[in-house]
Amino acid sequence: MDVAVSVKHITKKYKLYDDKWGPIKEVVTKKPLHREFLALNDVSLDFPKGEAIGVLGTNGSGKSTLLKIITGIADPTSGTVDVNGALVFLDVSSGIDPEMSGYDNIFMKGVLLGYSKEEMMEKVDDIIEFSELGDFINQPVKNYSSGMRAKLGFAISVNVNPDILIVDEALAVGDSMFRAKCMNKMNEFKEQGKTIIFVSHDKNAVESFCSRAAWINKGELITYGDSKQVASIYNEFMSGKKKLEEIRSELEFSHSIEKVQYEVTDEGLAMTLEGYLYGRNGVQSFEFMLKDSRTGETISKEIRPIPYRGQSSLPNEVQEKAGFSLTFSEKEFPSFFKPGSYTFGVRYTQADVQSQFSLWAGNVELDGEEDARGRFIYKVRVNKNQLNMTVENADKLQQQMNKIWFKDSSLHMEGVAFVRGYEVPAPETATVQLHLINLGTFEERIYPAAVEWTDEITENPSFNPQGKNYNYSQFSAVIQLADLENGEYEYRLTYKMNSQPHHELNTLVWASKSKEYPAEPHVMGNRAAVVHTETKYLRMEIKALF
Amino acid sequence: MFDIYKEMWDRRKMIHALSLHEIKKEYAGTVLGSIWGLVTPLLRIAVYWFVFSIGNRVAEPVGGAPYTAWLAIGMVAWFLLNDGFKLSQKSFRSKRSIIKNTPFPIAILPAVQIMFSFYTHLILLVVILITLAVALQTVSVYWLQVIYYDFAAVMLLLALGSVTAPLVAISKDFGRFLDTVLIFLFWMTPILWSVENAGRFANVVKLNPFHYIVQGYRDSILYHSGFWEHPLYTLYFWVVVLVLFILGNYLFKRMKPIFLDIM
C-alpha cells in the first residue's frame, strides 16, 4: 500500500491563559499558569494513495487541527507527519483579495500555492471555465456573491492539479449543480490515483464519497477503517444510542457475521452463523448470545475459534484463529423462542468485568426462507448493520382477560381467546395454556386452562360478522401463588389449534378491563401479590411485606 | 544558521511575484493607481523642504551640496528603510489569514514586504535622480554606487524584519513599541540635520546602521566618495547585519510554533 500522508503519534497542545498577562507572569514567576488543551492526543493514521478518506468528527473535535498539521499550517507538539506529493488545502476563502479582480486572484492564489506565473497561464482558462463566472472574472471580488467566491476558490484549488487534495467542509456553499460538478471533479481525481482527504461532520457525505474513514472525537482517534462501518458507529454515537465507552470497548474487537444460514424443520429453528471475531487486547474467549430485546432474556454458547477462510483480509497473525462457525437450534433451547425480536451479540469477561457488544453484520449473506412449518414464523433481517431476528405467530390470536380475582392463596382468571376464522364448536378443538414467567430468572411455569362454553363472541356481530361458531372461546385458570418466589412476573398465553391448520400461537396476555381486576394488593401471610395492568399487558408482582 | 534566508533565496521568484501582487493590491480600487506611490513621498519631501528652508530658514548648504538636494536624497533612502521596516515587522500579523489557512512558506513573508517597499522605492529613486541630474546639471559614475547601498539597505531590512516579525507576531505590544521607535529613529538619524552638528555625539549617532545607508546615498550622489573610503564603518555595518541575520533565523525557528498557535 502506497501511503500519501502518514501521521505518527501526533499530539497537539494549546496553552490557555486566564488573563492576558498570563504568559508574562509565567515567565517571571516560573509557575505554570496555563491550562493545557489537548486538541489532538496521540493520533496515528496512514492515508493510502488513490483513495478518498473521510475524517469525521463534531465541531471542535480536532479534525481541523489535524488538517492544519498535515498541511503544515500548524506544528504538532510532538509526533511526525510525512507527506508524499503536492498538497492543496481546498479552502475557498483564504488568499482571495476582495479589491482585486477574480482574474488577478487566480494568479495570486496560484503563487501562494507555489506555482509560477507561466504554470498558471496554462491553467487559467480551465479555472475560469470551471468557476462559471464568465465576464465577472474581471470584476473585483468584492462585487461577488458568497456563492461566486466559493466557486472561484474551489475552481482554483482543484484545477492546479494537486496530488493530495484536502477538502474541509467547503462544499456546503454553492448551489446543488455546482456541488455535483465538484463531486464529479473529485471522483475524477480518485480515478487518476490521487488522494482526497475529506473532512466533514456529515456521515452521509463521507459514507457515499469515501472508501475509508477516521473518526476523531475530542482529539482522540476513535476508529479508522471501512467508511460504512465507521459512519455507522459515528451515527450510533451522534444519535445518542451509544455512549463513547461502549463504542470504545466494541472497537477493541474486530468482528463481522458474514454468513447466516437458517432452516425450520419439525423440530423448530436451526441456525448457523459464520464470520470472524478477534480482540486486540488479549481477550481470548467469547460467548455468543442471542437476546430477547424486550425482556433481556438471553441464551449463550461458547465460541470456538477456527481458521478463517472468508473474503475479508485479516492480519496474518489472527487468520488461523479468528473465524467462527456456530450453530444453535430451538431444540437446544426449547422455551426460549417466542414471538418477539432478537439480537445477536457477544459477551466476554475481562478483568472480572463482563461486557457485551453486538456483532456487525453490514456485509452479511443471508440464506434461508420464512417458513410456517415450525411453531412460529422466523424472519432474519439486517437493520443498521446489525443482525436482527423477529419471531411471529402464524396467525393473530384475539384474547382478553375478563376477570381476575384472588381467593385464599390462589389467583383465579377468566378470559376469552379465539382466532378469527378458526371455529371452536367443542372444548377439544383448542388447548389453552397460561405461562407465568419470572422476569428476573426467566423461569417459566405452565398452567393448563379449562376451555369453556360462552356465547360472548359468537353472538357479538362486531367480532363475528360471518356467523361462525366460537362457542368454546372462554378459558379459566387457577394459579397457586404459595409456591412462587417473590419477584416480577409476566403472563403469556399459548393457544393450540387441535384441528387444521394446527397452529400454536403464543402471545402476552392482554388485560385492559382494569375495573374487573383486583386493585388492592392481596395479602397472604407476610407476602402480598399485586396485579399490574398499566401497560395493558398482565403482570404480577409478589413481594415481601416487611 | 541561515535556513530561512536559504528558503528566501530558493523562493525568490515567489517573493518577486507576491511583491508585485502587493503593489497591485495596494493601489487596487484607486483611479490613479501607482502614481500615489510617487505623490505621497514627494509631498513629504516638499513639506520638510518648506518647513526647514522657508519656515525656519535653517537650510544652509551641507558640505557644499544644496540643502534641497541633500534632503531629497536622504529622504529617498529613508523612505525605503522606513517602509521596509514598518511593513516587514508586521508581515506575519498582516498576512494572518494566509498563514492560518494556506500551506505556505511563511518565512518569506518579511522578504515580500521588503521587496514591495524596494520596488516602490525604485520608482521614487529614478524620479529623484532624473530631477537632480537636470537641476544640478551633473551626472557621475559614483551614482552607480547607489546599487551597492540599495543592496546593503535590503540586507539590513531583511535582517531586521526577520528579527522583529516573529516577536511582533507574538506580542502586539512589541509592534506598537517598534512604531514608536521608528519615529524616534527618524529624528535621530541625520536625515533632516547633518551628522556634524551632533559634535561629540556624532560617533554615537553613527552606530545606527540606518545612518550608514542614508550617508552612503549622499556620498554617492552628492559627495562622490566610495564606501571603501571608510572601511571600518563598512565592516561595522556588515557585522551588525550578520549578527541580526543569525538572531533572526534563531528567533523565527524558536517562535514559529508559538505564534502559529496564538495568532
Interface residues (C-beta under 8 A of the other chain):
Chain A: Y14 K15 T71 G72 I73 A74 D75 L87 F89 D91 S93 S94 G95 D97 E99 M100 D104 F107 M108 V111 L112 L113 G114 S116 K117 P140
Chain B: K13 M14 A17 L18 H21 K24 K25 A28 G29 S97 I98 I99 K100 N101 T102 P103 F104 K256 P257 L260 D261
